[in-house]
Amino acid sequence: MAIYTLPELPYDYAALEPVISPEIIELHHDKHHAAYVKGANDTLEQLEEARDKEAWGSINGLEKNLAFHLSGHILHSIYWHNMTGDGGGEPLEKDGTGELADALAESFGSFAKFKAQLTKAAATTQGSGWGVLAYEPVSGRLIVEQVYDHQGNVGQGSVPILVFDAWEHAFYLQYRNQKVDFIEAMWRVVNWQDVARRFTEAKGRTPLITP
């Protein structure tokens, strides 16, 4: 039985126009995200078979595959909800996201400095990857991570709350090779209410180690 399932989109394919075209949303969700879900489930089955047969020759590849596909599934599941056609701007007290705004200012100096860092992190990934705003529970601060593939360069225990997909399949049909233009456009659809909710939930978790 499959452990992981493809979540439904919280909006229709055209909801993020003109920043992201309906064709990209459909292919990205229905094909690419679905492939990561299938890959994670297939790898779990292969690991179960390896345990039953005590056949460990492929363990290195299987563990890497599980990290890759599972992380892809998790990040994409966050990605869809991080965006809305009514989004953009920045978190503000009047919108109910003042606590997030204060945390960004404390962690990065200002919203503008945070925006510049996440933009550069996402736009300069070498090959495939993500720019991620994460809550780091040991320090209780927000950090930016430049994630390669779906799982590389990740601080253990950090909780992603805002993710920018910098894989070519996320933008190439519309933006061609202009990744920077896509990342800049992404700020127009950020769902700050969703990011703020994830921030609050992340803060409520018990740190893995004592500071």
C-alpha positions, 0 to 999 in steps of 0.5 A: 500500500502506498504511504505517500499520496499526491496532494490536490492543488489548493487552486486551479491551474490558472490561479497564479497567472501571469506569474506562472502559466497554467501549463507549467502548473499542470505539468509541474504538479501532475507529472513532476510532483507525482513522480517524486511521490511514486519514487518515494513509495517505490523506494520504500517497497525496495527497502522492505524487500532488501530487509526481508532478503537481507540483501544490502548491496543496493542500500546506498542507492536506495537511501539516497533515492528515498531522501531525494524523492521524499524531500521532493514530495515534501518541498513541493507540498509546501510550495503549492500552499506558499503561493496564491493569486492574491499574494505578494508584497510583504508580511505586515501587522495589519494582515495578521503576519506581524510576528513573522515580519518581526522575526524576519527583521530580527534574523536578517536586519530587514525584509529587504535584506531577507528578500535579497538573500533568498532571491540570490540563494534561489537564483544562483543554485548550480543546476537543480535546487531550491531557495528556502526560508527555514526556522532553525530551532536551536537558535530560534531564528530564521535562516535561508538555505540553498538546497541542492536537488531536494535534500543537499545543504540542509541544516538538520532540524530546520523547518522549511516555511517558504520555498522557491523552486529553482528547478528548470521544470518550474519555469523553463516553458515560460521564462526559458533560461532566465531563472532570475526573472522567475525568482523575482516574479515569485515574490508577487504570489507569496502567500504570507498567511501560509508562511506565517502559519508555518512559522508559528507551528515550527516555533511550537516544536521541541528543539532536537538539541538543547541550545 
